[in-house]
Amino acid sequence: MAAATAQPMGNLPSGLGICTTAPDIFYLPELVFGGLVWILVASTHVQPENPLGWVMFVSVFCFVMTFLWLVIFACGAHKNSGGWATADFIYHFLAALFYLSASVPLASVTLAMKNSTNFRYYQIDIAAVVFSYTATLFYFIHCILSAIRWKSF
């Protein structure tokens, strides 16, 4: 716990500091659970296309953007200009909203599949729903901690 509080909340970390400070420690779980949603939804028969297309868009978009955000912070590129704390808060707020807007239809589609003939797809979709809500939680916590850091500037 001492490593998580070693750096003041008002400073943006770089390098390995992103693996030891809050809220940046949530980058890796966001990538893992977002990637799992992407993989699980992609491995099932996409029916109906519309809500699951949105789930795929959100999971791929957030995975790529979070990875880019992680690389920017790890390389220290954010030290060159101001406004990164605000951008970090805004991105994670939007990502939490996107994941919430994708998790609800995914759960609805999964509930509708309960009596379907392909029980394996149903089980995979249940796992995708759990991971989607978990990713939503991680993005939401990251958003709150980013807002606290943003306000401390």
C-alpha positions, 0 to 999 in steps of 0.5 A: 500500500505504501507504493500506491501512495508514494506519489502525490495524487496531483502528479501524473506518473510515467514509466513503471510508476503507472503500475504502482499508483492509483488510478493508473494501476487499473490500466491492466485490469481494464485491458484484461477484462475488456479483451476477454469481453472482445474475445468471448463475444467474438467467439459466439454466433452474433445474433442479434447483430445490432446490440452485439455489434455495439458491444464489439465496437465498445470492447475493441475501441476501449481496448485499443484506446486504453492500450494507447493511453497506457503507452502514452503514460508509460513513455512519459509523452504526457509530460510535454503538455498540460491537460492530461489529467482532464483528458484522463478523466474524460476518457475514463468517464466516456469509457465507463459510459460506453461499457455500461451502454454495452453491458446492459444490451449484452445482458438482455441478449444473454437472458433472451438466449436462456432457452436457446438450443445452443447452451455453449453460446449461452454460457460464453455470453454469460461469461462475457456479461460478467467480464463486461460489468467487471470492466465497467466497474474498473473504468468507473473506479478509474474515472472517479480516481482520475476526477480526484486527481484532476481536482487536486491540480 
